[in-house]
Amino acid sequence: MKMKRVFFYIVKPDCQIQNMEILNIPQLKIPCVRHKGINDVEKSFDKIITWGMQKDLMQNPETKLTRVYHDSFTNTHANQIRMSIGLQTQQHFKQDTFISSIILKEHTAIIHRFEIDINEFQDSWTSMYQWMREHNYTPSNTSPYEVYQNDYRKHPNNKCIVDLHIPIL
């Protein structure tokens, strides 16, 4: 599949200018753990990471931790937000009693890489949606998601390097 790359720039206070991309994303089948609410979400992350390690998925540098949001914080209480925490991988996997899977159909997405503190996710998502509206893009029905590029606990400043994806029409 040919990917279309369009570069834009946004400025985030206290961050340098970074690329904004619009890419065609192929269908993704993601092994995942379902989670509801924001409490104890780290347990779901730990569960999928442990499962991925047991299946030797984490040894592949192309395997990325991913969080898919099935609800919006703008109209759903934080304790009711449904999310799937999973692994983007090209390797074959089998579901089991503890791990399910989701499929994100082929889509076009606005993607931006942030290097942020754990408490800056909301502002980062807000800036992405603001940019999307200002440039006349419309979100699709595909759920937005985060693709983690690092383990923030191993970053010298405890920063998350994360790509935020907003699927668009």
C-alpha positions as CSV (number, residue, x, y, z in Angstrom):
1,M,0.0,0.0,0.0
2,K,1.3,3.4,-0.9
3,M,1.4,5.8,2.1
4,K,0.6,9.5,1.6
5,R,2.8,11.7,3.8
6,V,1.7,15.3,4.4
7,F,3.7,17.3,6.8
8,F,2.4,20.2,9.0
9,Y,3.8,21.8,12.1
10,I,2.3,22.6,15.4
11,V,3.8,24.4,18.4
12,K,3.1,23.2,21.9
13,P,4.2,25.5,24.7
14,D,7.5,24.2,26.2
15,C,8.0,21.9,23.3
16,Q,9.8,22.4,20.0
17,I,8.1,22.4,16.7
18,Q,7.4,18.8,15.5
19,N,5.9,17.2,12.4
20,M,2.2,16.5,12.0
21,E,1.6,13.7,9.5
22,I,-1.4,12.4,7.6
23,L,-0.9,8.8,6.7
24,N,-2.9,5.9,5.3
25,I,-2.8,3.1,7.9
26,P,-3.4,-0.5,6.9
27,Q,-5.8,-2.7,8.9
28,L,-4.5,-3.4,12.4
29,K,-5.4,-6.5,14.4
30,I,-4.3,-5.8,17.9
31,P,-4.2,-8.3,20.8
32,C,-5.5,-6.4,23.8
33,V,-6.9,-6.2,27.3
34,R,-10.2,-4.3,27.7
35,H,-10.3,-1.7,30.4
36,K,-13.0,0.7,31.8
37,G,-12.3,3.9,33.5
38,I,-9.0,5.5,34.4
39,N,-8.4,3.8,37.7
40,D,-5.9,0.9,37.8
41,V,-5.1,1.3,34.1
42,E,-1.5,0.5,34.7
43,K,-2.6,-3.0,35.7
44,S,-4.0,-3.5,32.2
45,F,-0.8,-2.2,30.6
46,D,1.2,-4.6,32.8
47,K,-1.1,-7.5,31.8
48,I,-0.7,-7.0,28.0
49,I,3.1,-6.5,28.4
50,T,3.5,-9.7,30.5
51,W,1.4,-11.6,27.9
52,G,3.5,-10.1,25.1
53,M,6.7,-11.1,26.8
54,Q,5.4,-14.7,27.3
55,K,4.6,-14.9,23.6
56,D,8.0,-13.4,22.6
57,L,6.2,-10.4,20.9
58,M,8.1,-7.8,22.9
59,Q,11.5,-8.8,21.5
60,N,10.5,-7.4,18.1
61,P,11.3,-3.6,18.0
62,E,8.3,-3.1,15.7
63,T,5.9,-4.3,18.4
64,K,4.4,-1.2,20.0
65,L,2.2,-0.7,23.1
66,T,-1.1,0.9,22.0
67,R,-4.2,2.3,23.7
68,V,-7.4,2.6,21.7
69,Y,-10.2,4.9,23.1
70,H,-13.7,3.7,22.5
71,D,-15.3,6.7,24.2
72,S,-14.5,10.4,24.4
73,F,-13.6,12.3,27.5
74,T,-15.7,15.2,26.3
75,N,-18.9,13.3,26.7
76,T,-18.1,10.3,28.9
77,H,-17.2,10.4,32.6
78,A,-13.6,9.3,33.2
79,N,-14.7,6.3,35.2
80,Q,-16.8,5.1,32.3
81,I,-14.3,5.5,29.5
82,R,-13.8,2.2,27.6
83,M,-10.4,1.5,26.2
84,S,-8.4,-1.4,24.8
85,I,-4.7,-1.6,25.7
86,G,-2.8,-3.8,23.3
87,L,0.2,-4.4,21.1
88,Q,0.6,-3.4,17.5
89,T,2.5,-6.3,16.0
90,Q,2.9,-8.0,12.7
91,Q,3.5,-11.3,14.4
92,H,0.8,-13.9,14.5
93,F,-0.9,-14.4,17.8
94,K,-3.7,-16.4,19.3
95,Q,-6.4,-15.1,21.6
96,D,-6.8,-16.8,24.9
97,T,-9.1,-16.4,27.9
98,F,-7.3,-13.3,29.2
99,I,-6.5,-11.6,25.9
100,S,-9.0,-10.5,23.2
101,S,-8.3,-8.6,20.0
102,I,-9.7,-5.6,18.1
103,I,-9.4,-4.8,14.5
104,L,-9.0,-1.2,13.3
105,K,-9.9,-1.1,9.7
106,E,-7.7,0.6,7.1
107,H,-7.9,4.3,7.6
108,T,-6.3,7.7,7.2
109,A,-5.1,9.4,10.3
110,I,-3.6,12.6,11.6
111,I,-0.5,11.6,13.6
112,H,1.7,13.6,15.8
113,R,4.6,12.5,18.0
114,F,4.7,14.1,21.5
115,E,7.3,13.9,24.2
116,I,5.2,14.6,27.2
117,D,4.8,14.1,31.0
118,I,2.1,11.6,32.0
119,N,-0.2,14.5,33.0
120,E,0.0,16.2,29.6
121,F,-2.0,13.7,27.6
122,Q,-5.3,15.7,27.8
123,D,-3.6,18.9,26.5
124,S,-1.9,17.0,23.7
125,W,-5.1,15.4,22.6
126,T,-6.9,18.8,22.8
127,S,-4.2,20.4,20.6
128,M,-4.6,17.7,18.0
129,Y,-8.3,18.0,17.8
130,Q,-8.0,21.8,17.6
131,W,-5.5,21.5,14.8
132,M,-7.8,19.0,13.0
133,R,-10.8,21.5,13.2
134,E,-8.7,24.5,12.1
135,H,-7.6,22.5,9.0
136,N,-11.1,21.4,8.2
137,Y,-10.6,17.6,8.8
138,T,-13.4,15.5,10.1
139,P,-12.9,12.6,12.5
140,S,-14.0,9.2,11.2
141,N,-15.9,6.5,13.2
142,T,-12.6,4.7,13.8
143,S,-11.4,5.1,17.4
144,P,-8.5,7.4,18.2
145,Y,-5.4,5.7,19.7
146,E,-2.0,6.2,21.1
147,V,1.2,4.3,20.1
148,Y,3.9,4.4,22.7
149,Q,7.5,4.6,21.5
150,N,9.2,4.1,24.9
151,D,8.7,3.1,28.5
152,Y,8.5,6.5,30.2
153,R,9.9,4.9,33.4
154,K,13.2,4.5,31.6
155,H,13.3,8.0,30.1
156,P,15.7,10.3,32.0
157,N,12.9,12.8,32.6
158,N,10.0,10.3,32.9
159,K,8.6,11.5,29.5
160,C,6.3,9.5,27.3
161,I,7.2,9.5,23.6
162,V,3.9,8.8,22.0
163,D,2.2,9.1,18.6
164,L,-1.4,10.2,18.9
165,H,-3.6,9.0,16.0
166,I,-6.9,10.6,15.0
167,P,-8.6,8.7,12.2
168,I,-10.2,11.1,9.7
169,L,-12.6,11.0,6.8
